[in-house]
Amino acid sequence: MADETRNTIVIMGLGRSWVVPKAVADFELELEDGSRLVVRGEDLLGRPEMRLKGKR
């Protein structure tokens, strides 16, 4: 992931970048131990800094 806005995530790879809308996408991440984690884009909606403040 290269950048994030309120409604999109920018993913870089293979010499280019993709702007992906969060509301309609699920993101699958591979962790260091080889396990996979799926994050619903709907759960990421909103500005990144505001999500952190809201979890307290």
PDB file of N, CA, C, O and CB in Angstrom:
ATOM      1  N   MET A   1       0.841  -1.163   0.000  1.00  0.00           N
ATOM      2  CA  MET A   1       0.000   0.000   0.000  1.00  0.00           C
ATOM      3  C   MET A   1       0.891   1.233   0.000  1.00  0.00           C
ATOM      4  O   MET A   1       1.804   1.353   0.817  1.00  0.00           O
ATOM      5  CB  MET A   1      -0.960  -0.006   1.209  1.00  0.00           C
ATOM      6  N   ALA A   2       0.621   2.139  -0.916  1.00  0.00           N
ATOM      7  CA  ALA A   2       1.452   3.330  -1.050  1.00  0.00           C
ATOM      8  C   ALA A   2       0.809   4.565  -0.436  1.00  0.00           C
ATOM      9  O   ALA A   2       1.512   5.446   0.060  1.00  0.00           O
ATOM     10  CB  ALA A   2       1.750   3.587  -2.502  1.00  0.00           C
ATOM     11  N   ASP A   3      -0.519   4.642  -0.462  1.00  0.00           N
ATOM     12  CA  ASP A   3      -1.200   5.825   0.045  1.00  0.00           C
ATOM     13  C   ASP A   3      -2.633   5.456   0.372  1.00  0.00           C
ATOM     14  O   ASP A   3      -3.144   4.435  -0.086  1.00  0.00           O
ATOM     15  CB  ASP A   3      -1.147   6.991  -0.977  1.00  0.00           C
ATOM     16  N   GLU A   4      -3.279   6.302   1.174  1.00  0.00           N
ATOM     17  CA  GLU A   4      -4.656   6.056   1.566  1.00  0.00           C
ATOM     18  C   GLU A   4      -5.381   7.386   1.706  1.00  0.00           C
ATOM     19  O   GLU A   4      -4.851   8.331   2.289  1.00  0.00           O
ATOM     20  CB  GLU A   4      -4.722   5.251   2.883  1.00  0.00           C
ATOM     21  N   THR A   5      -6.583   7.454   1.177  1.00  0.00           N
ATOM     22  CA  THR A   5      -7.451   8.603   1.377  1.00  0.00           C
ATOM     23  C   THR A   5      -8.697   8.117   2.113  1.00  0.00           C
ATOM     24  O   THR A   5      -8.772   6.963   2.532  1.00  0.00           O
ATOM     25  CB  THR A   5      -7.820   9.291   0.012  1.00  0.00           C
ATOM     26  N   ARG A   6      -9.648   8.991   2.260  1.00  0.00           N
ATOM     27  CA  ARG A   6     -10.874   8.625   2.975  1.00  0.00           C
ATOM     28  C   ARG A   6     -11.594   7.469   2.293  1.00  0.00           C
ATOM     29  O   ARG A   6     -12.151   6.606   2.971  1.00  0.00           O
ATOM     30  CB  ARG A   6     -11.808   9.830   3.077  1.00  0.00           C
ATOM     31  N   ASN A   7     -11.591   7.440   0.972  1.00  0.00           N
ATOM     32  CA  ASN A   7     -12.374   6.446   0.233  1.00  0.00           C
ATOM     33  C   ASN A   7     -11.576   5.487  -0.630  1.00  0.00           C
ATOM     34  O   ASN A   7     -12.150   4.561  -1.203  1.00  0.00           O
ATOM     35  CB  ASN A   7     -13.338   7.137  -0.620  1.00  0.00           C
ATOM     36  N   THR A   8     -10.260   5.683  -0.740  1.00  0.00           N
ATOM     37  CA  THR A   8      -9.455   4.827  -1.621  1.00  0.00           C
ATOM     38  C   THR A   8      -8.153   4.401  -0.964  1.00  0.00           C
ATOM     39  O   THR A   8      -7.687   5.007   0.000  1.00  0.00           O
ATOM     40  CB  THR A   8      -9.155   5.547  -2.926  1.00  0.00           C
ATOM     41  N   ILE A   9      -7.587   3.347  -1.513  1.00  0.00           N
ATOM     42  CA  ILE A   9      -6.236   2.890  -1.160  1.00  0.00           C
ATOM     43  C   ILE A   9      -5.451   2.803  -2.463  1.00  0.00           C
ATOM     44  O   ILE A   9      -5.956   2.296  -3.465  1.00  0.00           O
ATOM     45  CB  ILE A   9      -6.258   1.489  -0.395  1.00  0.00           C
ATOM     46  N   VAL A  10      -4.225   3.294  -2.448  1.00  0.00           N
ATOM     47  CA  VAL A  10      -3.350   3.211  -3.612  1.00  0.00           C
ATOM     48  C   VAL A  10      -2.373   2.068  -3.374  1.00  0.00           C
ATOM     49  O   VAL A  10      -1.637   2.062  -2.387  1.00  0.00           O
ATOM     50  CB  VAL A  10      -2.594   4.566  -3.866  1.00  0.00           C
ATOM     51  N   ILE A  11      -2.373   1.107  -4.281  1.00  0.00           N
ATOM     52  CA  ILE A  11      -1.504  -0.069  -4.184  1.00  0.00           C
ATOM     53  C   ILE A  11      -0.481   0.014  -5.304  1.00  0.00           C
ATOM     54  O   ILE A  11      -0.837   0.245  -6.459  1.00  0.00           O
ATOM     55  CB  ILE A  11      -2.325  -1.407  -4.267  1.00  0.00           C
ATOM     56  N   MET A  12       0.796  -0.174  -4.963  1.00  0.00           N
ATOM     57  CA  MET A  12       1.853  -0.135  -5.967  1.00  0.00           C
ATOM     58  C   MET A  12       2.434  -1.527  -6.158  1.00  0.00           C
ATOM     59  O   MET A  12       2.582  -2.290  -5.203  1.00  0.00           O
ATOM     60  CB  MET A  12       2.958   0.862  -5.565  1.00  0.00           C
ATOM     61  N   GLY A  13       2.760  -1.843  -7.403  1.00  0.00           N
ATOM     62  CA  GLY A  13       3.382  -3.119  -7.699  1.00  0.00           C
ATOM     63  C   GLY A  13       3.520  -3.307  -9.194  1.00  0.00           C
ATOM     64  O   GLY A  13       2.769  -2.721  -9.973  1.00  0.00           O
ATOM     65  N   LEU A  14       4.469  -4.117  -9.591  1.00  0.00           N
ATOM     66  CA  LEU A  14       4.696  -4.432 -10.997  1.00  0.00           C
ATOM     67  C   LEU A  14       4.907  -3.179 -11.841  1.00  0.00           C
ATOM     68  O   LEU A  14       4.506  -3.134 -13.004  1.00  0.00           O
ATOM     69  CB  LEU A  14       3.530  -5.228 -11.544  1.00  0.00           C
ATOM     70  N   GLY A  15       5.535  -2.165 -11.254  1.00  0.00           N
ATOM     71  CA  GLY A  15       5.873  -0.963 -11.991  1.00  0.00           C
ATOM     72  C   GLY A  15       4.725   0.004 -12.223  1.00  0.00           C
ATOM     73  O   GLY A  15       4.848   0.920 -13.036  1.00  0.00           O
ATOM     74  N   ARG A  16       3.612  -0.179 -11.524  1.00  0.00           N
ATOM     75  CA  ARG A  16       2.489   0.741 -11.683  1.00  0.00           C
ATOM     76  C   ARG A  16       1.714   0.853 -10.381  1.00  0.00           C
ATOM     77  O   ARG A  16       2.056   0.196  -9.398  1.00  0.00           O
ATOM     78  CB  ARG A  16       1.560   0.280 -12.820  1.00  0.00           C
ATOM     79  N   SER A  17       0.681   1.671 -10.364  1.00  0.00           N
ATOM     80  CA  SER A  17      -0.143   1.798  -9.165  1.00  0.00           C
ATOM     81  C   SER A  17      -1.613   1.676  -9.532  1.00  0.00           C
ATOM     82  O   SER A  17      -2.014   1.981 -10.655  1.00  0.00           O
ATOM     83  CB  SER A  17       0.126   3.141  -8.453  1.00  0.00           C
ATOM     84  N   TRP A  18      -2.408   1.226  -8.574  1.00  0.00           N
ATOM     85  CA  TRP A  18      -3.847   1.069  -8.738  1.00  0.00           C
ATOM     86  C   TRP A  18      -4.529   1.833  -7.618  1.00  0.00           C
ATOM     87  O   TRP A  18      -4.135   1.733  -6.457  1.00  0.00           O
ATOM     88  CB  TRP A  18      -4.266  -0.436  -8.735  1.00  0.00           C
ATOM     89  N   VAL A  19      -5.548   2.590  -7.970  1.00  0.00           N
ATOM     90  CA  VAL A  19      -6.378   3.268  -6.977  1.00  0.00           C
ATOM     91  C   VAL A  19      -7.626   2.409  -6.797  1.00  0.00           C
ATOM     92  O   VAL A  19      -8.408   2.236  -7.732  1.00  0.00           O
ATOM     93  CB  VAL A  19      -6.742   4.754  -7.419  1.00  0.00           C
ATOM     94  N   VAL A  20      -7.807   1.874  -5.595  1.00  0.00           N
ATOM     95  CA  VAL A  20      -8.889   0.932  -5.320  1.00  0.00           C
ATOM     96  C   VAL A  20      -9.883   1.569  -4.351  1.00  0.00           C
ATOM     97  O   VAL A  20      -9.486   2.014  -3.275  1.00  0.00           O
ATOM     98  CB  VAL A  20      -8.332  -0.398  -4.741  1.00  0.00           C
ATOM     99  N   PRO A  21     -11.161   1.621  -4.709  1.00  0.00           N
ATOM    100  CA  PRO A  21     -12.161   2.149  -3.776  1.00  0.00           C
ATOM    101  C   PRO A  21     -12.369   1.175  -2.612  1.00  0.00           C
ATOM    102  O   PRO A  21     -12.563  -0.022  -2.826  1.00  0.00           O
ATOM    103  CB  PRO A  21     -13.504   2.411  -4.506  1.00  0.00           C
ATOM    104  N   LYS A  22     -12.327   1.688  -1.400  1.00  0.00           N
ATOM    105  CA  LYS A  22     -12.452   0.840  -0.213  1.00  0.00           C
ATOM    106  C   LYS A  22     -13.834   0.204  -0.094  1.00  0.00           C
ATOM    107  O   LYS A  22     -13.952  -0.949   0.321  1.00  0.00           O
ATOM    108  CB  LYS A  22     -12.157   1.648   1.032  1.00  0.00           C
ATOM    109  N   ALA A  23     -14.871   0.944  -0.452  1.00  0.00           N
ATOM    110  CA  ALA A  23     -16.253   0.509  -0.203  1.00  0.00           C
ATOM    111  C   ALA A  23     -16.619  -0.787  -0.913  1.00  0.00           C
ATOM    112  O   ALA A  23     -17.520  -1.492  -0.459  1.00  0.00           O
ATOM    113  CB  ALA A  23     -17.207   1.589  -0.628  1.00  0.00           C
ATOM    114  N   VAL A  24     -15.957  -1.122  -2.002  1.00  0.00           N
ATOM    115  CA  VAL A  24     -16.350  -2.288  -2.791  1.00  0.00           C
ATOM    116  C   VAL A  24     -15.273  -3.371  -2.843  1.00  0.00           C
ATOM    117  O   VAL A  24     -15.378  -4.307  -3.636  1.00  0.00           O
ATOM    118  CB  VAL A  24     -16.692  -1.859  -4.190  1.00  0.00           C
ATOM    119  N   ALA A  25     -14.246  -3.256  -2.011  1.00  0.00           N
ATOM    120  CA  ALA A  25     -13.132  -4.205  -2.097  1.00  0.00           C
ATOM    121  C   ALA A  25     -12.866  -4.880  -0.752  1.00  0.00           C
ATOM    122  O   ALA A  25     -13.109  -4.302   0.308  1.00  0.00           O
ATOM    123  CB  ALA A  25     -11.866  -3.492  -2.582  1.00  0.00           C
ATOM    124  N   ASP A  26     -12.371  -6.094  -0.815  1.00  0.00           N
ATOM    125  CA  ASP A  26     -11.812  -6.783   0.341  1.00  0.00           C
ATOM    126  C   ASP A  26     -10.324  -6.924   0.075  1.00  0.00           C
ATOM    127  O   ASP A  26      -9.913  -7.172  -1.059  1.00  0.00           O
ATOM    128  CB  ASP A  26     -12.500  -8.188   0.588  1.00  0.00           C
ATOM    129  N   PHE A  27      -9.518  -6.767   1.109  1.00  0.00           N
ATOM    130  CA  PHE A  27      -8.062  -6.806   0.953  1.00  0.00           C
ATOM    131  C   PHE A  27      -7.517  -8.017   1.691  1.00  0.00           C
ATOM    132  O   PHE A  27      -7.786  -8.207   2.877  1.00  0.00           O
ATOM    133  CB  PHE A  27      -7.402  -5.497   1.481  1.00  0.00           C
ATOM    134  N   GLU A  28      -6.747  -8.837   0.977  1.00  0.00           N
ATOM    135  CA  GLU A  28      -6.131 -10.020   1.571  1.00  0.00           C
ATOM    136  C   GLU A  28      -4.647  -9.736   1.752  1.00  0.00           C
ATOM    137  O   GLU A  28      -3.935  -9.438   0.793  1.00  0.00           O
ATOM    138  CB  GLU A  28      -6.359 -11.294   0.684  1.00  0.00           C
ATOM    139  N   LEU A  29      -4.196  -9.832   2.990  1.00  0.00           N
ATOM    140  CA  LEU A  29      -2.804  -9.544   3.329  1.00  0.00           C
ATOM    141  C   LEU A  29      -2.122 -10.819   3.790  1.00  0.00           C
ATOM    142  O   LEU A  29      -2.699 -11.598   4.549  1.00  0.00           O
ATOM    143  CB  LEU A  29      -2.711  -8.451   4.421  1.00  0.00           C
ATOM    144  N   GLU A  30      -0.903 -11.031   3.337  1.00  0.00           N
ATOM    145  CA  GLU A  30      -0.124 -12.171   3.809  1.00  0.00           C
ATOM    146  C   GLU A  30       0.834 -11.678   4.882  1.00  0.00           C
ATOM    147  O   GLU A  30       1.632 -10.772   4.644  1.00  0.00           O
ATOM    148  CB  GLU A  30       0.648 -12.861   2.638  1.00  0.00           C
ATOM    149  N   LEU A  31       0.752 -12.282   6.067  1.00  0.00           N
ATOM    150  CA  LEU A  31       1.583 -11.880   7.198  1.00  0.00           C
ATOM    151  C   LEU A  31       2.924 -12.591   7.153  1.00  0.00           C
ATOM    152  O   LEU A  31       3.113 -13.533   6.383  1.00  0.00           O
ATOM    153  CB  LEU A  31       0.872 -12.173   8.524  1.00  0.00           C
ATOM    154  N   GLU A  32       3.849 -12.137   7.980  1.00  0.00           N
ATOM    155  CA  GLU A  32       5.210 -12.692   7.975  1.00  0.00           C
ATOM    156  C   GLU A  32       5.240 -14.190   8.245  1.00  0.00           C
ATOM    157  O   GLU A  32       6.106 -14.894   7.725  1.00  0.00           O
ATOM    158  CB  GLU A  32       6.060 -11.983   9.005  1.00  0.00           C
ATOM    159  N   ASP A  33       4.299 -14.690   9.059  1.00  0.00           N
ATOM    160  CA  ASP A  33       4.302 -16.124   9.377  1.00  0.00           C
ATOM    161  C   ASP A  33       3.613 -16.966   8.302  1.00  0.00           C
ATOM    162  O   ASP A  33       3.464 -18.178   8.458  1.00  0.00           O
ATOM    163  CB  ASP A  33       3.622 -16.357  10.715  1.00  0.00           C
ATOM    164  N   GLY A  34       3.194 -16.315   7.205  1.00  0.00           N
ATOM    165  CA  GLY A  34       2.569 -17.030   6.102  1.00  0.00           C
ATOM    166  C   GLY A  34       1.054 -17.093   6.178  1.00  0.00           C
ATOM    167  O   GLY A  34       0.405 -17.488   5.210  1.00  0.00           O
ATOM    168  N   SER A  35       0.484 -16.713   7.305  1.00  0.00           N
ATOM    169  CA  SER A  35      -0.974 -16.714   7.417  1.00  0.00           C
ATOM    170  C   SER A  35      -1.553 -15.533   6.636  1.00  0.00           C
ATOM    171  O   SER A  35      -0.856 -14.566   6.329  1.00  0.00           O
ATOM    172  CB  SER A  35      -1.411 -16.652   8.906  1.00  0.00           C
ATOM    173  N   ARG A  36      -2.822 -15.637   6.330  1.00  0.00           N
ATOM    174  CA  ARG A  36      -3.483 -14.596   5.536  1.00  0.00           C
ATOM    175  C   ARG A  36      -4.586 -13.938   6.368  1.00  0.00           C
ATOM    176  O   ARG A  36      -5.257 -14.583   7.174  1.00  0.00           O
ATOM    177  CB  ARG A  36      -4.071 -15.192   4.220  1.00  0.00           C
ATOM    178  N   LEU A  37      -4.745 -12.649   6.146  1.00  0.00           N
ATOM    179  CA  LEU A  37      -5.737 -11.855   6.852  1.00  0.00           C
ATOM    180  C   LEU A  37      -6.582 -11.136   5.814  1.00  0.00           C
ATOM    181  O   LEU A  37      -6.043 -10.495   4.912  1.00  0.00           O
ATOM    182  CB  LEU A  37      -5.068 -10.846   7.839  1.00  0.00           C
ATOM    183  N   VAL A  38      -7.899 -11.234   5.932  1.00  0.00           N
ATOM    184  CA  VAL A  38      -8.804 -10.541   5.018  1.00  0.00           C
ATOM    185  C   VAL A  38      -9.424  -9.374   5.772  1.00  0.00           C
ATOM    186  O   VAL A  38      -9.986  -9.547   6.854  1.00  0.00           O
ATOM    187  CB  VAL A  38      -9.908 -11.507   4.456  1.00  0.00           C
ATOM    188  N   VAL A  39      -9.317  -8.179   5.184  1.00  0.00           N
ATOM    189  CA  VAL A  39      -9.879  -6.968   5.768  1.00  0.00           C
ATOM    190  C   VAL A  39     -10.938  -6.438   4.807  1.00  0.00           C
ATOM    191  O   VAL A  39     -10.664  -6.232   3.625  1.00  0.00           O
ATOM    192  CB  VAL A  39      -8.768  -5.892   6.045  1.00  0.00           C
ATOM    193  N   ARG A  40     -12.134  -6.220   5.311  1.00  0.00           N
ATOM    194  CA  ARG A  40     -13.199  -5.652   4.483  1.00  0.00           C
ATOM    195  C   ARG A  40     -12.928  -4.169   4.276  1.00  0.00           C
ATOM    196  O   ARG A  40     -12.646  -3.446   5.231  1.00  0.00           O
ATOM    197  CB  ARG A  40     -14.599  -5.871   5.135  1.00  0.00           C
ATOM    198  N   GLY A  41     -13.012  -3.722   3.047  1.00  0.00           N
ATOM    199  CA  GLY A  41     -12.792  -2.318   2.746  1.00  0.00           C
ATOM    200  C   GLY A  41     -13.769  -1.413   3.461  1.00  0.00           C
ATOM    201  O   GLY A  41     -13.422  -0.288   3.824  1.00  0.00           O
ATOM    202  N   GLU A  42     -14.993  -1.889   3.671  1.00  0.00           N
ATOM    203  CA  GLU A  42     -15.988  -1.109   4.402  1.00  0.00           C
ATOM    204  C   GLU A  42     -15.502  -0.750   5.798  1.00  0.00           C
ATOM    205  O   GLU A  42     -15.843   0.311   6.321  1.00  0.00           O
ATOM    206  CB  GLU A  42     -17.297  -1.877   4.492  1.00  0.00           C
ATOM    207  N   ASP A  43     -14.707  -1.629   6.405  1.00  0.00           N
ATOM    208  CA  ASP A  43     -14.178  -1.372   7.750  1.00  0.00           C
ATOM    209  C   ASP A  43     -13.081  -0.310   7.746  1.00  0.00           C
ATOM    210  O   ASP A  43     -12.710   0.203   8.801  1.00  0.00           O
ATOM    211  CB  ASP A  43     -13.637  -2.663   8.352  1.00  0.00           C
ATOM    212  N   LEU A  44     -12.565   0.018   6.572  1.00  0.00           N
ATOM    213  CA  LEU A  44     -11.480   0.991   6.461  1.00  0.00           C
ATOM    214  C   LEU A  44     -11.953   2.367   6.006  1.00  0.00           C
ATOM    215  O   LEU A  44     -11.154   3.299   5.911  1.00  0.00           O
ATOM    216  CB  LEU A  44     -10.439   0.481   5.507  1.00  0.00           C
ATOM    217  N   LEU A  45     -13.256   2.499   5.722  1.00  0.00           N
ATOM    218  CA  LEU A  45     -13.753   3.781   5.235  1.00  0.00           C
ATOM    219  C   LEU A  45     -13.494   4.887   6.245  1.00  0.00           C
ATOM    220  O   LEU A  45     -13.566   4.664   7.453  1.00  0.00           O
ATOM    221  CB  LEU A  45     -15.245   3.693   4.926  1.00  0.00           C
ATOM    222  N   GLY A  46     -13.195   6.064   5.752  1.00  0.00           N
ATOM    223  CA  GLY A  46     -12.907   7.215   6.598  1.00  0.00           C
ATOM    224  C   GLY A  46     -11.433   7.567   6.532  1.00  0.00           C
ATOM    225  O   GLY A  46     -10.614   6.788   6.044  1.00  0.00           O
ATOM    226  N   ARG A  47     -11.112   8.741   7.027  1.00  0.00           N
ATOM    227  CA  ARG A  47      -9.719   9.181   7.026  1.00  0.00           C
ATOM    228  C   ARG A  47      -8.916   8.331   8.009  1.00  0.00           C
ATOM    229  O   ARG A  47      -9.403   8.046   9.104  1.00  0.00           O
ATOM    230  CB  ARG A  47      -9.613  10.688   7.390  1.00  0.00           C
ATOM    231  N   PRO A  48      -7.708   7.921   7.651  1.00  0.00           N
ATOM    232  CA  PRO A  48      -6.908   7.044   8.504  1.00  0.00           C
ATOM    233  C   PRO A  48      -6.711   7.609   9.909  1.00  0.00           C
ATOM    234  O   PRO A  48      -6.821   6.874  10.891  1.00  0.00           O
ATOM    235  CB  PRO A  48      -5.562   6.799   7.865  1.00  0.00           C
ATOM    236  N   GLU A  49      -6.425   8.891  10.012  1.00  0.00           N
ATOM    237  CA  GLU A  49      -6.170   9.474  11.334  1.00  0.00           C
ATOM    238  C   GLU A  49      -7.423   9.492  12.203  1.00  0.00           C
ATOM    239  O   GLU A  49      -7.313   9.427  13.427  1.00  0.00           O
ATOM    240  CB  GLU A  49      -5.630  10.890  11.187  1.00  0.00           C
ATOM    241  N   MET A  50      -8.597   9.576  11.610  1.00  0.00           N
ATOM    242  CA  MET A  50      -9.837   9.580  12.377  1.00  0.00           C
ATOM    243  C   MET A  50     -10.187   8.171  12.867  1.00  0.00           C
ATOM    244  O   MET A  50     -10.780   8.023  13.935  1.00  0.00           O
ATOM    245  CB  MET A  50     -10.983  10.147  11.528  1.00  0.00           C
ATOM    246  N   ARG A  51      -9.830   7.146  12.106  1.00  0.00           N
ATOM    247  CA  ARG A  51     -10.079   5.769  12.561  1.00  0.00           C
ATOM    248  C   ARG A  51      -9.308   5.493  13.843  1.00  0.00           C
ATOM    249  O   ARG A  51      -9.831   4.848  14.751  1.00  0.00           O
ATOM    250  CB  ARG A  51      -9.682   4.745  11.467  1.00  0.00           C
ATOM    251  N   LEU A  52      -8.085   5.968  13.928  1.00  0.00           N
ATOM    252  CA  LEU A  52      -7.282   5.738  15.119  1.00  0.00           C
ATOM    253  C   LEU A  52      -7.878   6.443  16.339  1.00  0.00           C
ATOM    254  O   LEU A  52      -7.890   5.874  17.431  1.00  0.00           O
ATOM    255  CB  LEU A  52      -5.852   6.210  14.887  1.00  0.00           C
ATOM    256  N   LYS A  53      -8.362   7.649  16.172  1.00  0.00           N
ATOM    257  CA  LYS A  53      -8.949   8.390  17.279  1.00  0.00           C
ATOM    258  C   LYS A  53     -10.239   7.754  17.754  1.00  0.00           C
ATOM    259  O   LYS A  53     -10.550   7.820  18.943  1.00  0.00           O
ATOM    260  CB  LYS A  53      -9.201   9.823  16.877  1.00  0.00           C
ATOM    261  N   GLY A  54     -11.002   7.136  16.854  1.00  0.00           N
ATOM    262  CA  GLY A  54     -12.287   6.563  17.201  1.00  0.00           C
ATOM    263  C   GLY A  54     -12.221   5.250  17.953  1.00  0.00           C
ATOM    264  O   GLY A  54     -13.241   4.808  18.483  1.00  0.00           O
ATOM    265  N   LYS A  55     -11.069   4.611  18.022  1.00  0.00           N
ATOM    266  CA  LYS A  55     -10.953   3.286  18.642  1.00  0.00           C
ATOM    267  C   LYS A  55     -10.668   3.349  20.145  1.00  0.00           C
ATOM    268  O   LYS A  55     -10.558   2.308  20.792  1.00  0.00           O
ATOM    269  CB  LYS A  55      -9.858   2.498  17.957  1.00  0.00           C
ATOM    270  N   ARG A  56     -10.550   4.524  20.692  1.00  0.00           N
ATOM    271  CA  ARG A  56     -10.213   4.630  22.133  1.00  0.00           C
ATOM    272  C   ARG A  56     -11.374   4.305  23.012  1.00  0.00           C
ATOM    273  O   ARG A  56     -11.253   4.348  24.236  1.00  0.00           O
ATOM    274  CB  ARG A  56      -9.721   6.013  22.468  1.00  0.00           C
TER     275      ARG A  56
END
